[in-house]
Amino acid sequence: MHEDRRDKNLRRRLTSWVDGEREPKDQTLFVMEQRPPRRARQTEEEFERKDRDRLQKFFNWYPAAAAVICLVMVAVLLIAVMNMPGFGQADNPINNEVSDRYLKHGREETGSENAVTAMIVGYRGFDTFGESCVMFLAVAAVMILLAREEHRPADADTEEPEEERADLILEQAARPLIPFMLLIAAYMLLHSETTPGGGFSGGTLLGAGLILTSAAFGAESAQRLLSRRQYSAVRTFGLLAYGLLYGAYIFIGANGLQNHLTRLFLLLDLAVGLVVACTIYGFYALFSRGRI
Amino acid sequence: MLEDILQNRYAVTAVILFGVGFANLMLQQNLLRKVLGFNIMDAAIFLLLASLGYIDGGVAPIVGDRGFDPLYINPIPSGLALTGIVVSVAITAFALALIQRIYRRYGTIELRELLELAKKEDD
């Protein structure tokens, strides 16, 4: 009986509200009243103690939680791996029509016998452009973080380490090694179309040759070989050349003229190689002596 | 079970390596070791990619006039691994540079000491 009346009452109110006969009750005041009274402000010590407690609690449960997360992730991945198709079978889903096309038509479409090079520089060259940009930016970031100011050498912890004479064994071993390294690097850079290798591995080897020069004969001789200004110029030139050449390659190649451009691969690879070599050498120089 | 593991031995190894690297990343307090853990994870992923592209008895995908009698391995994962290596190198160098700056400023690379020092500096 009582329920019924309240129900009816509610319905009446709802219909009258829908008909626009009355405004809904303003509830702001009600909410304000319900809010619990504001507590007094915590003192500094109390706040600090609470903060430390929270940090302590966090450090207490962190290792256990991290271990559990690791184990769960490994378990999930293992289950996923168990259901993967077998290793090394030719009919695995990964060997689909894309790789088939790269292998079958890569040679005529890009002029490169090496399908990996054809893919990296030809079909997916913008990916490689992105990689070059990543490396360029990485060197720039490391330079920002580590390069020491040249006009302020008086600071105690930015003091230049004394130019010590390099190790005799290293020097004697490096002397015959460096020409061969540069030779293999050049070979890799120039022959990426027909042999394994290419811009990345050749560039890394080139950079390794520079690093060995710098380690064995001191920073001075490496700087004579590649001064700071030259370094920046080569790095930027490599990236720009790659961007422009690949842009040209894509736009001209899209019109069916690609056969004239097969030799462009060489230049593209050289550009990538320059960027990579500068990156590797730049990391070494910046980490070891704080300047190029 | 064992059959499955043997069948996918490279992938299983990669998962275990990934777990080791991830545990290092999460549990070590030393920032340098965290970066090492990150690199182990990278290595696991490269192993997985390289094993995915392999075909039994396949040869390197250098298409001469040889034809397709011995199958070529899949060239795509090789290229993807290259991308991964580049990103890994860049990230590692950046992280190490940051760590060096942190060490120069605070004199330590232990995470907890760093947190305390940073908190003290905040006040």
HADDOCK unambig.tbl for C-alpha pairs under 7 A between the chains (distance, minus, plus):
assign (segid A and resid 63 and name CA) (segid B and resid 27 and name CA) 6.20 0.50 0.50
assign (segid A and resid 66 and name CA) (segid B and resid 26 and name CA) 6.14 0.50 0.50
assign (segid A and resid 66 and name CA) (segid B and resid 27 and name CA) 6.78 0.50 0.50
assign (segid A and resid 67 and name CA) (segid B and resid 23 and name CA) 6.84 0.50 0.50
assign (segid A and resid 70 and name CA) (segid B and resid 19 and name CA) 6.30 0.50 0.50
assign (segid A and resid 70 and name CA) (segid B and resid 22 and name CA) 6.65 0.50 0.50
assign (segid A and resid 70 and name CA) (segid B and resid 23 and name CA) 5.97 0.50 0.50
assign (segid A and resid 74 and name CA) (segid B and resid 15 and name CA) 6.53 0.50 0.50
assign (segid A and resid 74 and name CA) (segid B and resid 19 and name CA) 5.68 0.50 0.50
assign (segid A and resid 77 and name CA) (segid B and resid 15 and name CA) 6.51 0.50 0.50
assign (segid A and resid 78 and name CA) (segid B and resid 12 and name CA) 6.62 0.50 0.50
assign (segid A and resid 78 and name CA) (segid B and resid 15 and name CA) 6.57 0.50 0.50
assign (segid A and resid 81 and name CA) (segid B and resid 11 and name CA) 6.37 0.50 0.50
assign (segid A and resid 81 and name CA) (segid B and resid 12 and name CA) 6.63 0.50 0.50
assign (segid A and resid 82 and name CA) (segid B and resid 4 and name CA) 5.90 0.50 0.50
assign (segid A and resid 82 and name CA) (segid B and resid 5 and name CA) 6.79 0.50 0.50
assign (segid A and resid 86 and name CA) (segid B and resid 7 and name CA) 5.41 0.50 0.50
assign (segid A and resid 86 and name CA) (segid B and resid 8 and name CA) 5.89 0.50 0.50
assign (segid A and resid 87 and name CA) (segid B and resid 7 and name CA) 5.90 0.50 0.50
assign (segid A and resid 87 and name CA) (segid B and resid 8 and name CA) 5.46 0.50 0.50
assign (segid A and resid 88 and name CA) (segid B and resid 54 and name CA) 5.24 0.50 0.50
assign (segid A and resid 88 and name CA) (segid B and resid 55 and name CA) 4.05 0.50 0.50
assign (segid A and resid 88 and name CA) (segid B and resid 56 and name CA) 4.72 0.50 0.50
assign (segid A and resid 89 and name CA) (segid B and resid 55 and name CA) 5.55 0.50 0.50
assign (segid A and resid 89 and name CA) (segid B and resid 56 and name CA) 6.18 0.50 0.50
assign (segid A and resid 90 and name CA) (segid B and resid 55 and name CA) 5.56 0.50 0.50
assign (segid A and resid 95 and name CA) (segid B and resid 74 and name CA) 6.40 0.50 0.50
assign (segid A and resid 99 and name CA) (segid B and resid 74 and name CA) 6.13 0.50 0.50
assign (segid A and resid 99 and name CA) (segid B and resid 75 and name CA) 6.61 0.50 0.50
assign (segid A and resid 99 and name CA) (segid B and resid 76 and name CA) 6.48 0.50 0.50
assign (segid A and resid 113 and name CA) (segid B and resid 62 and name CA) 5.38 0.50 0.50
assign (segid A and resid 113 and name CA) (segid B and resid 63 and name CA) 4.99 0.50 0.50
assign (segid A and resid 113 and name CA) (segid B and resid 64 and name CA) 6.00 0.50 0.50
assign (segid A and resid 114 and name CA) (segid B and resid 61 and name CA) 6.08 0.50 0.50
assign (segid A and resid 114 and name CA) (segid B and resid 62 and name CA) 4.14 0.50 0.50
assign (segid A and resid 114 and name CA) (segid B and resid 63 and name CA) 6.12 0.50 0.50
assign (segid A and resid 115 and name CA) (segid B and resid 61 and name CA) 5.50 0.50 0.50
assign (segid A and resid 115 and name CA) (segid B and resid 62 and name CA) 5.83 0.50 0.50
assign (segid A and resid 115 and name CA) (segid B and resid 63 and name CA) 6.86 0.50 0.50
assign (segid A and resid 115 and name CA) (segid B and resid 75 and name CA) 6.27 0.50 0.50
assign (segid A and resid 116 and name CA) (segid B and resid 61 and name CA) 6.90 0.50 0.50
assign (segid A and resid 116 and name CA) (segid B and resid 75 and name CA) 5.20 0.50 0.50
assign (segid A and resid 116 and name CA) (segid B and resid 79 and name CA) 6.32 0.50 0.50
assign (segid A and resid 120 and name CA) (segid B and resid 79 and name CA) 6.08 0.50 0.50
assign (segid A and resid 131 and name CA) (segid B and resid 83 and name CA) 6.60 0.50 0.50
assign (segid A and resid 131 and name CA) (segid B and resid 86 and name CA) 6.62 0.50 0.50
assign (segid A and resid 135 and name CA) (segid B and resid 90 and name CA) 6.00 0.50 0.50
assign (segid A and resid 138 and name CA) (segid B and resid 90 and name CA) 5.35 0.50 0.50
assign (segid A and resid 138 and name CA) (segid B and resid 94 and name CA) 6.39 0.50 0.50
assign (segid A and resid 141 and name CA) (segid B and resid 94 and name CA) 6.80 0.50 0.50
assign (segid A and resid 142 and name CA) (segid B and resid 94 and name CA) 5.77 0.50 0.50
assign (segid A and resid 142 and name CA) (segid B and resid 97 and name CA) 5.91 0.50 0.50
assign (segid A and resid 145 and name CA) (segid B and resid 97 and name CA) 6.34 0.50 0.50
assign (segid A and resid 145 and name CA) (segid B and resid 98 and name CA) 6.88 0.50 0.50
assign (segid A and resid 145 and name CA) (segid B and resid 101 and name CA) 6.98 0.50 0.50
assign (segid A and resid 146 and name CA) (segid B and resid 97 and name CA) 6.54 0.50 0.50
assign (segid A and resid 194 and name CA) (segid B and resid 62 and name CA) 6.72 0.50 0.50
